[in-house]
């Protein structure tokens, strides 16, 4: 038993170390941007580019601010006085901007979130903030979909959670295969949304995607 506990502690320590990133200084980061500009073939010190490294660093602070926020905190304040409401709560068309972890290219899209409350609900603005926390990190769409659903399920403990993301990936539209007007759709269904086809179809119909719930 003691050996099992030690293994668990070791695993937690490894996980904690993995989450801590040795962040470079602002000056080091700006110099890295200058290196990229030189690699692209331009002079980072010419007038038009002299302030670009500082601007890029400030942009990164905004684009990747999700690393410094706990998504669970946005769901910590819930409301239990719901007068017996037990129907679906749905927030659709939550716009987001993210960046793919493979090429740092933008991902632009929208998220649809539905959940069936058990005995408490959360303010709808908190759902949008939850999306932003995960979006403002280096992402792949599949992981982001699962993270949003898992966090909602863990904190609110509803009867079920449904998340659908539709997005355009500029790593595909502006480089590589150069295919424009291509939208990637991912979904994660938990609880009753996975088990009950009627509930799942109700959610998908409400977001205008009823065909996603059709059986093959």
C-alpha atoms as a printed R data frame, in Angstrom:
    type eleno elety resid chain resno       x      y       z
1   ATOM     1    CA   UNK     A     1   0.000  0.000   0.000
2   ATOM     2    CA   UNK     A     2   2.833  2.372   0.907
3   ATOM     3    CA   UNK     A     3   4.497  1.650  -2.427
4   ATOM     4    CA   UNK     A     4   1.261  2.480  -4.275
5   ATOM     5    CA   UNK     A     5   0.953  5.806  -2.428
6   ATOM     6    CA   UNK     A     6   4.576  6.655  -3.247
7   ATOM     7    CA   UNK     A     7   3.958  5.955  -6.921
8   ATOM     8    CA   UNK     A     8   0.929  8.245  -6.873
9   ATOM     9    CA   UNK     A     9   2.931 11.012  -5.176
10  ATOM    10    CA   UNK     A    10   5.706 10.642  -7.738
11  ATOM    11    CA   UNK     A    11   3.187 10.869 -10.561
12  ATOM    12    CA   UNK     A    12   1.682 14.053  -9.090
13  ATOM    13    CA   UNK     A    13   5.137 15.602  -8.733
14  ATOM    14    CA   UNK     A    14   5.961 14.810 -12.362
15  ATOM    15    CA   UNK     A    15   2.643 16.306 -13.460
16  ATOM    16    CA   UNK     A    16   3.287 19.448 -11.396
17  ATOM    17    CA   UNK     A    17   6.763 19.879 -12.895
18  ATOM    18    CA   UNK     A    18   5.357 19.428 -16.395
19  ATOM    19    CA   UNK     A    19   2.907 22.272 -15.821
20  ATOM    20    CA   UNK     A    20   5.658 24.700 -14.751
21  ATOM    21    CA   UNK     A    21   7.257 26.351 -17.747
22  ATOM    22    CA   UNK     A    22  10.509 28.295 -17.520
23  ATOM    23    CA   UNK     A    23   9.292 31.531 -19.095
24  ATOM    24    CA   UNK     A    24  11.939 33.710 -20.757
25  ATOM    25    CA   UNK     A    25  12.192 37.411 -19.975
26  ATOM    26    CA   UNK     A    26  10.474 40.031 -22.110
27  ATOM    27    CA   UNK     A    27  13.842 41.058 -23.566
28  ATOM    28    CA   UNK     A    28  14.646 37.452 -24.520
29  ATOM    29    CA   UNK     A    29  11.248 37.078 -26.130
30  ATOM    30    CA   UNK     A    30  11.595 40.269 -28.156
31  ATOM    31    CA   UNK     A    31  15.028 39.083 -29.356
32  ATOM    32    CA   UNK     A    32  13.410 35.816 -30.460
33  ATOM    33    CA   UNK     A    33  10.957 37.808 -32.589
34  ATOM    34    CA   UNK     A    34  13.867 39.723 -34.132
35  ATOM    35    CA   UNK     A    35  15.488 36.385 -35.008
36  ATOM    36    CA   UNK     A    36  12.324 35.270 -36.800
37  ATOM    37    CA   UNK     A    37  12.172 38.563 -38.717
38  ATOM    38    CA   UNK     A    38  15.775 38.111 -39.816
39  ATOM    39    CA   UNK     A    39  15.055 34.500 -40.796
40  ATOM    40    CA   UNK     A    40  12.120 35.728 -42.907
41  ATOM    41    CA   UNK     A    41  14.607 37.954 -44.762
42  ATOM    42    CA   UNK     A    42  14.066 41.419 -43.332
43  ATOM    43    CA   UNK     A    43  15.846 43.853 -41.034
44  ATOM    44    CA   UNK     A    44  14.217 43.927 -37.576
45  ATOM    45    CA   UNK     A    45  15.804 47.316 -36.872
46  ATOM    46    CA   UNK     A    46  14.410 49.207 -39.842
47  ATOM    47    CA   UNK     A    47  11.822 51.869 -39.047
48  ATOM    48    CA   UNK     A    48   8.737 49.836 -39.920
49  ATOM    49    CA   UNK     A    49   9.826 46.822 -37.865
50  ATOM    50    CA   UNK     A    50  11.726 48.394 -34.951
51  ATOM    51    CA   UNK     A    51   8.714 48.284 -32.605
52  ATOM    52    CA   UNK     A    52   7.322 44.998 -33.949
53  ATOM    53    CA   UNK     A    53   8.989 42.685 -31.377
54  ATOM    54    CA   UNK     A    54   7.409 44.626 -28.499
55  ATOM    55    CA   UNK     A    55   4.041 44.589 -30.247
56  ATOM    56    CA   UNK     A    56   4.254 40.838 -30.834
57  ATOM    57    CA   UNK     A    57   5.023 40.188 -27.173
58  ATOM    58    CA   UNK     A    58   2.036 42.285 -26.108
59  ATOM    59    CA   UNK     A    59  -0.131 40.391 -28.590
60  ATOM    60    CA   UNK     A    60   1.080 37.069 -27.158
61  ATOM    61    CA   UNK     A    61   0.127 38.259 -23.672
62  ATOM    62    CA   UNK     A    62  -3.422 38.694 -24.944
63  ATOM    63    CA   UNK     A    63  -3.626 35.641 -27.224
64  ATOM    64    CA   UNK     A    64  -2.267 33.239 -24.604
65  ATOM    65    CA   UNK     A    65  -3.641 34.750 -21.406
66  ATOM    66    CA   UNK     A    66  -5.587 31.536 -20.776
67  ATOM    67    CA   UNK     A    67  -2.479 29.893 -19.332
68  ATOM    68    CA   UNK     A    68  -2.700 32.186 -16.318
69  ATOM    69    CA   UNK     A    69  -6.378 31.619 -15.530
70  ATOM    70    CA   UNK     A    70  -8.179 28.743 -13.838
71  ATOM    71    CA   UNK     A    71 -11.303 27.824 -15.859
72  ATOM    72    CA   UNK     A    72 -12.918 26.266 -12.788
73  ATOM    73    CA   UNK     A    73 -12.963 29.637 -11.033
74  ATOM    74    CA   UNK     A    74 -15.425 31.021 -13.573
75  ATOM    75    CA   UNK     A    75 -17.850 28.234 -12.689
76  ATOM    76    CA   UNK     A    76 -17.370 28.466  -8.924
77  ATOM    77    CA   UNK     A    77 -20.319 30.804  -8.363
78  ATOM    78    CA   UNK     A    78 -23.515 28.966  -9.155
79  ATOM    79    CA   UNK     A    79 -27.204 29.537  -8.467
80  ATOM    80    CA   UNK     A    80 -29.291 26.877  -6.771
81  ATOM    81    CA   UNK     A    81 -32.600 28.770  -6.647
82  ATOM    82    CA   UNK     A    82 -33.820 27.580 -10.030
83  ATOM    83    CA   UNK     A    83 -37.459 26.892  -9.066
84  ATOM    84    CA   UNK     A    84 -37.291 23.317 -10.232
85  ATOM    85    CA   UNK     A    85 -36.039 24.179 -13.743
86  ATOM    86    CA   UNK     A    86 -34.801 20.933 -15.271
87  ATOM    87    CA   UNK     A    87 -34.753 21.639 -18.997
88  ATOM    88    CA   UNK     A    88 -31.748 22.283 -21.204
89  ATOM    89    CA   UNK     A    89 -29.625 25.399 -20.826
90  ATOM    90    CA   UNK     A    90 -28.116 26.321 -24.179
91  ATOM    91    CA   UNK     A    91 -25.691 29.061 -25.191
92  ATOM    92    CA   UNK     A    92 -24.814 29.000 -28.862
93  ATOM    93    CA   UNK     A    93 -22.574 30.942 -31.233
94  ATOM    94    CA   UNK     A    94 -19.901 31.847 -28.655
95  ATOM    95    CA   UNK     A    95 -17.203 33.291 -30.897
96  ATOM    96    CA   UNK     A    96 -13.544 32.608 -30.136
97  ATOM    97    CA   UNK     A    97 -10.046 33.043 -31.513
98  ATOM    98    CA   UNK     A    98  -7.328 30.526 -30.727
99  ATOM    99    CA   UNK     A    99  -4.022 29.325 -32.191
100 ATOM   100    CA   UNK     A   100  -3.091 25.840 -33.306
101 ATOM   101    CA   UNK     A   101  -0.237 24.231 -31.438
102 ATOM   102    CA   UNK     A   102   1.297 22.844 -34.621
103 ATOM   103    CA   UNK     A   103   1.884 26.050 -36.610
104 ATOM   104    CA   UNK     A   104   0.782 28.880 -34.261
105 ATOM   105    CA   UNK     A   105  -1.767 29.772 -36.931
106 ATOM   106    CA   UNK     A   106  -5.134 31.262 -35.910
107 ATOM   107    CA   UNK     A   107  -8.226 29.152 -35.318
108 ATOM   108    CA   UNK     A   108 -11.393 31.220 -35.688
109 ATOM   109    CA   UNK     A   109 -14.738 29.772 -34.754
110 ATOM   110    CA   UNK     A   110 -17.729 29.473 -32.477
111 ATOM   111    CA   UNK     A   111 -18.775 27.188 -29.656
112 ATOM   112    CA   UNK     A   112 -22.217 25.864 -28.742
113 ATOM   113    CA   UNK     A   113 -22.684 24.677 -25.143
114 ATOM   114    CA   UNK     A   114 -25.660 22.904 -23.658
115 ATOM   115    CA   UNK     A   115 -26.188 21.284 -20.288
116 ATOM   116    CA   UNK     A   116 -29.052 19.752 -18.364
117 ATOM   117    CA   UNK     A   117 -28.830 21.072 -14.790
118 ATOM   118    CA   UNK     A   118 -29.225 18.798 -11.818
119 ATOM   119    CA   UNK     A   119 -29.771 21.384  -9.092
120 ATOM   120    CA   UNK     A   120 -27.745 24.457 -10.017
121 ATOM   121    CA   UNK     A   121 -26.915 26.715 -12.946
122 ATOM   122    CA   UNK     A   122 -24.136 29.156 -13.749
123 ATOM   123    CA   UNK     A   123 -24.317 32.678 -15.177
124 ATOM   124    CA   UNK     A   124 -24.265 32.562 -18.963
125 ATOM   125    CA   UNK     A   125 -21.378 35.026 -19.223
126 ATOM   126    CA   UNK     A   126 -19.269 32.504 -17.319
127 ATOM   127    CA   UNK     A   127 -19.753 29.982 -20.119
128 ATOM   128    CA   UNK     A   128 -18.310 32.491 -22.585
129 ATOM   129    CA   UNK     A   129 -15.387 33.165 -20.248
130 ATOM   130    CA   UNK     A   130 -14.816 29.436 -19.909
131 ATOM   131    CA   UNK     A   131 -14.465 29.202 -23.682
132 ATOM   132    CA   UNK     A   132 -11.995 32.099 -23.712
133 ATOM   133    CA   UNK     A   133  -9.747 30.518 -21.079
134 ATOM   134    CA   UNK     A   134  -9.264 27.379 -23.150
135 ATOM   135    CA   UNK     A   135  -9.164 29.235 -26.476
136 ATOM   136    CA   UNK     A   136  -6.389 31.543 -25.315
137 ATOM   137    CA   UNK     A   137  -3.903 28.709 -25.217
138 ATOM   138    CA   UNK     A   138  -2.115 26.735 -27.903
139 ATOM   139    CA   UNK     A   139  -4.780 24.273 -28.957
140 ATOM   140    CA   UNK     A   140  -6.090 21.577 -31.186
141 ATOM   141    CA   UNK     A   141  -9.829 21.742 -31.651
142 ATOM   142    CA   UNK     A   142 -10.508 18.208 -30.467
143 ATOM   143    CA   UNK     A   143  -8.757 18.821 -27.146
144 ATOM   144    CA   UNK     A   144 -10.453 22.171 -26.593
145 ATOM   145    CA   UNK     A   145 -13.871 20.559 -27.147
146 ATOM   146    CA   UNK     A   146 -13.164 17.853 -24.584
147 ATOM   147    CA   UNK     A   147 -11.669 20.300 -22.054
148 ATOM   148    CA   UNK     A   148 -14.727 22.573 -22.046
149 ATOM   149    CA   UNK     A   149 -17.117 19.641 -21.639
150 ATOM   150    CA   UNK     A   150 -15.042 17.977 -18.914
151 ATOM   151    CA   UNK     A   151 -14.720 21.178 -16.879
152 ATOM   152    CA   UNK     A   152 -18.459 21.854 -17.013
153 ATOM   153    CA   UNK     A   153 -19.244 18.284 -16.059
154 ATOM   154    CA   UNK     A   154 -16.749 18.246 -13.183
155 ATOM   155    CA   UNK     A   155 -17.777 21.543 -11.581
156 ATOM   156    CA   UNK     A   156 -21.540 21.746 -12.199
157 ATOM   157    CA   UNK     A   157 -22.174 17.988 -12.059
158 ATOM   158    CA   UNK     A   158 -25.179 18.288 -14.382
159 ATOM   159    CA   UNK     A   159 -27.236 15.470 -15.828
160 ATOM   160    CA   UNK     A   160 -25.367 15.945 -19.084
161 ATOM   161    CA   UNK     A   161 -23.153 18.280 -21.118
162 ATOM   162    CA   UNK     A   162 -22.939 18.884 -24.861
163 ATOM   163    CA   UNK     A   163 -20.278 20.918 -26.646
164 ATOM   164    CA   UNK     A   164 -19.945 21.510 -30.391
165 ATOM   165    CA   UNK     A   165 -17.200 23.624 -31.952
166 ATOM   166    CA   UNK     A   166 -17.135 24.860 -35.548
167 ATOM   167    CA   UNK     A   167 -13.935 26.550 -36.657
168 ATOM   168    CA   UNK     A   168 -11.731 27.570 -39.563
169 ATOM   169    CA   UNK     A   169  -8.042 26.674 -39.234
170 ATOM   170    CA   UNK     A   170  -5.679 29.064 -40.973
171 ATOM   171    CA   UNK     A   171  -2.926 26.444 -40.877
172 ATOM   172    CA   UNK     A   172  -5.049 24.810 -43.591
173 ATOM   173    CA   UNK     A   173  -6.442 27.861 -45.392
174 ATOM   174    CA   UNK     A   174  -3.301 30.040 -45.623
175 ATOM   175    CA   UNK     A   175  -0.565 27.385 -45.923
176 ATOM   176    CA   UNK     A   176  -0.137 23.740 -46.830
177 ATOM   177    CA   UNK     A   177  -3.128 22.593 -48.889
178 ATOM   178    CA   UNK     A   178  -4.558 26.157 -49.103
179 ATOM   179    CA   UNK     A   179  -8.186 25.037 -48.874
180 ATOM   180    CA   UNK     A   180 -10.481 27.946 -48.043
181 ATOM   181    CA   UNK     A   181 -14.085 27.741 -46.865
182 ATOM   182    CA   UNK     A   182 -13.387 24.520 -44.942
183 ATOM   183    CA   UNK     A   183 -14.933 24.282 -41.473
184 ATOM   184    CA   UNK     A   184 -13.959 21.693 -38.898
185 ATOM   185    CA   UNK     A   185 -16.726 20.457 -36.582
186 ATOM   186    CA   UNK     A   186 -16.063 18.604 -33.318
187 ATOM   187    CA   UNK     A   187 -18.436 17.514 -30.568
188 ATOM   188    CA   UNK     A   188 -18.340 16.061 -27.083
189 ATOM   189    CA   UNK     A   189 -21.451 14.561 -25.495
190 ATOM   190    CA   UNK     A   190 -21.507 13.529 -21.833
191 ATOM   191    CA   UNK     A   191 -24.197 12.028 -19.633
192 ATOM   192    CA   UNK     A   192 -27.729 12.146 -20.988
193 ATOM   193    CA   UNK     A   193 -26.586 13.801 -24.226
194 ATOM   194    CA   UNK     A   194 -24.535 10.715 -25.021
195 ATOM   195    CA   UNK     A   195 -27.029  8.144 -23.741
196 ATOM   196    CA   UNK     A   196 -30.332  9.628 -24.935
197 ATOM   197    CA   UNK     A   197 -30.696 10.217 -28.706
198 ATOM   198    CA   UNK     A   198 -33.763 12.409 -28.164
199 ATOM   199    CA   UNK     A   199 -31.920 14.813 -25.865
200 ATOM   200    CA   UNK     A   200 -28.908 14.850 -28.172
201 ATOM   201    CA   UNK     A   201 -31.104 15.594 -31.197
202 ATOM   202    CA   UNK     A   202 -32.860 18.410 -29.320
203 ATOM   203    CA   UNK     A   203 -29.515 20.073 -28.675
204 ATOM   204    CA   UNK     A   204 -28.199 19.574 -32.201
205 ATOM   205    CA   UNK     A   205 -31.439 20.831 -33.754
206 ATOM   206    CA   UNK     A   206 -31.298 23.931 -31.563
207 ATOM   207    CA   UNK     A   207 -27.839 24.825 -32.884
208 ATOM   208    CA   UNK     A   208 -28.827 24.074 -36.479
209 ATOM   209    CA   UNK     A   209 -26.820 20.860 -36.766
210 ATOM   210    CA   UNK     A   210 -29.450 18.072 -36.559
211 ATOM   211    CA   UNK     A   211 -27.550 15.894 -39.053
212 ATOM   212    CA   UNK     A   212 -24.709 15.405 -36.536
213 ATOM   213    CA   UNK     A   213 -26.991 13.221 -34.467
214 ATOM   214    CA   UNK     A   214 -28.144 10.929 -37.251
215 ATOM   215    CA   UNK     A   215 -27.217  7.290 -37.043
216 ATOM   216    CA   UNK     A   216 -25.103  5.937 -39.879
